[in-house]
Amino acid sequence: MSEEDKEKDTDYKHIKTEPKHLEAEPGGIELGTLEILHSGVPNTKKERIENR
């Protein structure tokens, strides 16, 4: 597992345990999106990580 993958994995854990972290990020994820993140694959977050 590469360092980049570890960072992504940590980010996914962060999404599930600290939704407030998402709200505070620049580019803001709307509150409605948080429900989607908890119920499915966090696609928007994944794309943003890859584009950093």
N, C-alpha and C positions, 0 to 999 in steps of 0.2 A: 504493500500500500504506500503510495507516494505521499509526501507532505501535503500536497494540494488536496488529495482525497481525505486525509485526516481532518484538514480544516473544514471541508464540506461536511463531513460526518458530524463534527462538533456543531456546525451551524444547524444541521437538521435536529440534533438533540435540543439545541437552544430554542428552536421554533416550538417544539412540543412542551418545553418546560417554562419558557418565559415569553409569552406573547407580547408583553409590554416592550420587549426589545425590538420587535418588528415595528411597532407604532412609532418608535422614536427615530427610526432610520430615515435618512434623507431619501426623497423620492416616494415616501410614504405609502405603506400598504393600507388600503381602506379597512375599516373595522369588519365589514362584511366578508372580506377576504380571509380573515383569521379563522372563521368557521371552516372554510374550504381547506385551509392548510392543516387543520386538525383532523379533517375527515378524509383527506386524500393526499396525493403527492404534491409537495409544495413547488409547483412548476415555476411560478414567478420568482421565487427565492432562488431556485437553482439557476435560472437564466441570469439573474443579477450577480450571483457568485461568479459564474463563468465569464461575465463581461467586465469584472473588476480589473 
